[in-house]
Amino acid sequence: MDRTAYSLVATDLDGTLLRGDDTVSDRSLAALARVAGAGARHLVVTGRRPAPRVRPLLDRLGCTGLAVCGQGAQVYDAGAHRMLWSVTLDRELAETAIGKIEAEVGQVHAAVDQDGVDGLTLIEPGYLMPHPTLPAVRVERREQLWSTPISKVLLRHPELTDDELATTARAVVGSLATVTMSGPGTVELQPCGITKATGLALAAEHLGLGRRRTIAFGDMPNDIPMFHWAAHGVAMAGAHPELKAVADEVTTTNEDDGVAVVLERIFGTS
């Protein structure tokens, strides 16, 4: 494959570029260095991590440019430590959406990501963080989740699977919010119409790049809009079946350097 075919490499983090222990392998780092050496740009596009929680990872990757965070609701400038663009989820609409979901499936447990470069993740009683390395602040009552502007709501159900909860949520929420599933235990409500593709398109435009020369990597259904936007979508071997169904190819797992395997084919190994 022509190494000049792509000028933008968009990668999800959890389950894609990151290994299970939240590290990036030396092989993947070397492959990303070759991307930069070829004059292409690497753009992190993460769903479950808002800007404050992605900053340490960007530092480890040596990223000082843009990153798309919070399911596409945030375009963050890591070098300047400022939000280039962000959109919030109306808190009244979020409460209404949760009420509609609970009317169908019973009580759910909720968390929110606050807006801003220093926003916190707040969790109500009963909510268990699906990713133990992501910090959170526990509140005593659900009303406290709405104390400041938020970028998204995270939901868990004590019995339903993620797929079951997401399917029900989509059926009853309608235009109140966009429902996504970005990983185990991670069903989310975000502003209506906002997806990873929204943030990726804005970041690409800011960089003067386009979809026709973009390759994207992911592992969950929330990556589907990003795959539709990009010229080429690569699913990890352990990806959700819904994403594999729309992918242009499937690589190895994140533990087996699946991103690097494809980038080495495109950009070479030396």
C-alpha positions in Angstrom: 0.0 0.0 0.0 1.2 3.5 -0.9 2.5 5.2 2.3 1.3 8.5 1.0 -2.3 7.2 0.8 -3.1 8.5 4.3 -2.3 11.8 5.8 -4.3 11.3 9.0 -4.3 8.3 11.3 -7.1 8.3 13.8 -6.9 5.8 16.7 -9.3 5.0 19.5 -7.5 4.3 22.8 -9.0 1.7 25.1 -9.1 -1.7 23.4 -7.3 -0.3 20.3 -4.0 1.5 20.8 -3.8 0.8 24.5 -3.0 -2.6 25.9 -5.1 -3.9 28.8 -2.7 -2.3 31.3 -3.2 1.2 29.8 0.3 1.2 28.1 1.3 1.6 24.5 3.8 -1.0 23.2 7.3 0.0 21.9 6.2 -1.4 18.6 3.2 0.8 18.4 5.2 3.9 19.4 7.7 3.1 16.7 4.9 2.7 14.1 3.4 6.1 15.2 6.9 7.6 14.9 7.1 6.4 11.3 3.7 8.0 10.6 5.1 11.3 11.8 8.2 10.7 9.8 6.2 10.3 6.7 4.5 13.7 7.3 1.1 12.2 8.4 -0.7 13.2 11.5 -1.8 10.9 14.4 -5.0 11.9 16.1 -6.3 10.3 19.3 -10.1 9.9 19.1 -11.4 8.6 22.4 -14.9 7.9 23.6 -14.9 7.1 27.3 -12.1 9.5 28.2 -12.8 13.2 28.6 -9.9 15.7 28.1 -8.8 15.7 31.8 -8.5 11.9 31.8 -6.7 11.7 28.5 -4.0 14.2 29.2 -1.6 11.8 31.0 -1.8 9.4 28.0 -1.2 12.1 25.5 2.0 13.0 27.5 3.2 9.5 27.3 2.5 9.4 23.6 4.3 12.7 23.1 1.2 14.2 21.7 1.2 18.0 21.8 -1.5 18.6 19.2 -5.2 18.0 19.0 -7.2 15.1 20.5 -10.8 14.3 20.1 -12.3 13.3 23.5 -15.6 12.5 25.2 -17.2 10.7 22.3 -16.5 13.6 20.0 -18.0 16.3 22.2 -14.5 17.8 22.8 -11.6 18.8 20.6 -8.7 19.4 23.0 -5.4 21.2 22.2 -2.9 19.3 24.4 0.0 21.7 23.8 -2.0 24.7 24.8 -4.1 22.8 27.5 -7.3 24.4 26.2 -10.5 23.2 24.7 -10.6 24.2 21.0 -14.3 23.1 20.8 -16.8 21.5 23.1 -20.5 21.0 23.4 -22.4 20.1 26.5 -25.4 17.9 27.2 -28.4 19.8 28.5 -28.9 18.6 32.1 -32.7 18.7 32.1 -32.7 16.6 28.9 -30.3 14.2 30.5 -32.6 13.8 33.6 -35.6 13.3 31.3 -33.7 10.7 29.3 -32.7 8.7 32.4 -36.3 8.9 33.6 -37.5 7.4 30.3 -34.9 4.6 30.5 -35.8 3.8 34.1 -39.5 3.6 33.2 -38.6 0.7 30.9 -35.8 -1.2 32.7 -36.0 -0.1 36.4 -33.2 1.7 38.3 -30.0 2.4 36.5 -26.8 3.9 38.1 -25.4 7.0 36.6 -22.2 9.0 36.4 -21.3 12.2 34.5 -18.2 13.8 33.0 -18.1 17.5 33.7 -17.3 19.9 30.9 -13.9 21.6 30.7 -10.2 20.8 30.8 -10.3 20.2 34.5 -13.8 18.7 34.8 -14.4 15.8 37.1 -16.1 12.5 36.7 -18.9 12.3 39.3 -20.6 8.9 40.2 -23.8 8.4 42.2 -24.2 5.6 44.8 -24.3 2.2 43.1 -22.3 3.2 40.1 -19.1 1.1 39.5 -16.4 2.5 37.3 -15.8 0.1 34.4 -12.2 1.1 34.1 -10.4 1.2 37.5 -7.7 3.5 36.4 -10.1 6.4 35.6 -10.5 8.6 38.7 -14.0 9.6 39.9 -15.6 11.5 42.7 -18.6 9.9 44.5 -21.6 12.1 45.3 -24.4 11.3 47.8 -27.4 12.0 45.6 -28.2 12.0 41.8 -29.1 15.7 42.0 -25.5 16.5 42.7 -24.5 15.1 39.3 -26.1 18.2 37.7 -24.2 20.8 39.7 -22.1 22.1 36.7 -22.3 21.7 32.9 -21.6 18.1 31.6 -20.4 16.6 28.4 -22.0 13.2 28.9 -23.8 10.7 31.2 -22.6 7.2 31.8 -25.1 4.5 32.7 -25.0 1.0 34.1 -27.7 -1.5 34.9 -27.4 -4.2 37.6 -28.7 -7.0 35.4 -28.9 -6.0 31.7 -26.0 -6.4 29.4 -24.5 -3.4 27.7 -26.2 -4.3 24.4 -29.6 -4.7 26.1 -29.3 -1.4 27.9 -28.1 0.5 24.9 -30.9 -1.0 22.7 -33.6 0.0 25.2 -32.1 3.5 25.7 -32.0 4.2 21.9 -35.6 3.1 21.6 -36.9 5.5 24.3 -34.5 8.4 24.4 -35.2 9.6 20.8 -33.8 13.1 20.1 -33.1 13.9 23.7 -29.5 12.5 23.4 -27.3 10.3 21.4 -26.8 6.8 22.9 -23.4 5.1 22.5 -21.6 2.0 23.8 -17.9 2.5 24.1 -16.7 -0.4 26.1 -17.6 -3.0 28.7 -19.9 -1.4 31.2 -20.0 1.9 29.3 -23.4 2.9 27.9 -23.5 6.7 27.5 -25.7 9.6 26.7 -24.2 12.5 24.9 -25.5 15.6 23.1 -27.9 14.7 20.2 -26.1 14.3 16.9 -22.6 14.3 18.5 -20.4 11.3 17.7 -16.7 10.5 17.2 -17.1 11.5 13.6 -18.3 15.0 14.6 -15.1 15.7 16.6 -12.9 13.9 14.1 -14.3 16.0 11.2 -13.8 19.3 13.2 -10.2 18.3 14.2 -9.3 17.3 10.6 -10.7 20.5 9.2 -8.6 22.5 11.7 -5.5 20.6 10.6 -6.4 21.2 6.9 -7.0 17.5 6.3 -9.9 15.5 4.8 -11.7 12.2 5.2 -10.4 10.8 1.9 -6.9 10.4 3.3 -7.9 9.3 6.8 -7.5 5.8 8.2 -9.3 5.0 11.5 -8.8 2.3 14.1 -11.4 1.2 16.7 -13.0 -1.7 18.6 -16.6 -0.7 19.7 -19.9 0.4 18.2 -19.2 4.1 19.1 -16.4 3.9 16.4 -18.9 3.1 13.7 -19.6 6.8 12.8 -15.8 7.4 12.6 -15.4 4.4 10.3 -18.2 5.8 8.1 -16.4 9.2 7.9 -12.9 7.9 7.3 -11.7 6.4 4.0 -10.6 3.2 5.6 -11.8 1.6 8.9 -9.7 -1.0 10.7 -11.3 -3.1 13.5 -9.3 -4.9 16.1 -9.6 -8.7 16.3 -11.5 -8.4 19.6 -13.9 -5.7 18.3 -17.6 -5.7 18.8 -19.4 -7.6 16.0 -21.3 -4.4 15.0 -18.0 -2.6 14.3 -16.5 -5.6 12.4 -19.6 -5.6 10.2 -18.8 -2.2 8.8 -14.9 -2.3 8.9 -12.8 -2.4 5.8 -10.4 -4.8 7.5 -9.8 -6.6 10.8 -6.3 -6.6 12.3 -4.9 -8.4 15.3 -5.8 -7.6 18.9 -4.6 -4.6 20.9 -2.5 -6.9 22.9 -0.8 -8.1 19.7 -0.1 -4.6 18.3 -3.0 -4.6 15.9 -2.6 -0.9 15.1 1.2 -1.3 14.5 0.6 -4.3 12.2 -1.4 -2.1 9.8 0.7 1.0 10.1 3.9 -1.0 9.3 2.3 -2.3 6.2 1.4 1.2 5.1 4.3 3.3 6.3 7.1 0.6 6.4 9.2 -0.8 9.2 12.3 1.2 8.9 
